[in-house]
Amino acid sequence: MKESVATPQSDAVLLVGHGTRDPAGTEEFFQLASVLAERLAPLPVEGCLLEFQHPTIPEAWRTLVRRGAKQIRVAPLLLFAAGHARSDIPDAVAASATETPGVCYSQSAPLSRAPTIIKLLSSRIKQAADREAIQVDESVALVMVGRGSYDPCAKADMRVLGEIVARRCEMPHHAVGFYAMAEPKLPDVLDEVAGRSEIRTVIVQPHLLFQGRLYDAIADQVAEASKRHPHVRFVVADYLGPTAEVAEALVRRGFASMPQSLT
């Protein structure tokens, strides 16, 4: 039986994704919107994208208002709090709200270290190990890789998340790297970890929501590292995906406590 979730001061949900030019990633975003809508039914849920694709934030906002929404919960589908969460999404929502007097809104926090996200990451790592028949021991290392951000809090959150997941997976060796905008860069981390005399296998966990060019680029960097370190086996685990665990993290971020209304 689905657990009921109190939704104080909200009668609709605006799910905001970053957006991608990759059709598969866009499809997965809307799959997640459907999973979230089923989880929150009968509360209306509209998915929209900050960049690259439609519907945009203003388009989805107007759809919810036409459906009668007076109090909208904005749920950013973001892994960490950085520029998109602190300015880009709030600014776009605020601009939409000026067109609809009498409609108020509140915004929930990014997913960060939500318990179901930690659980899902641990599951993805275990799935990769099982798929490749890897016995986790002193010869195995975990490398968590994030997209990267100039925001110091987002970088720190990623490092803490990596530590938590490594402990949960009982990984004796672990490190965190970034694809862009933050140090250390993934190729440098892969070289450092693979250069340890005891390491024979490296499991790389891309901390990404959906399929897209970034996931492919990370896989390419891992493939290049494999050429530089032929004595080490590199395995790339799956991204998070449009799963019930991600939807549940959104629900708990959005409705576990009384939201503060923004106008």
KAMOBEL-V508266 format. One record per run of one state. SS is the DSSP state (a for helix, b for strand, c for the rest). FROM is the first residue (numbers start at 0). LEN is the number of residues. If there is no record, write none. Layout:
# KAMOBEL-V508266
SS & FROM & LEN
SS & FROM & LEN
This chain:
# KAMOBEL-V508266
c & 0 & 11
b & 11 & 6
c & 17 & 5
a & 22 & 18
c & 40 & 3
b & 43 & 6
c & 49 & 7
a & 56 & 10
c & 66 & 4
b & 70 & 6
c & 76 & 6
a & 82 & 15
c & 97 & 6
b & 103 & 4
c & 107 & 7
a & 114 & 17
c & 131 & 8
b & 139 & 7
c & 146 & 5
a & 151 & 17
c & 168 & 4
b & 172 & 6
c & 178 & 6
b & 184 & 1
a & 185 & 9
c & 194 & 6
b & 200 & 6
c & 206 & 6
a & 212 & 16
c & 228 & 4
b & 232 & 4
c & 236 & 7
a & 243 & 12
c & 255 & 6
b & 261 & 1
c & 262 & 1
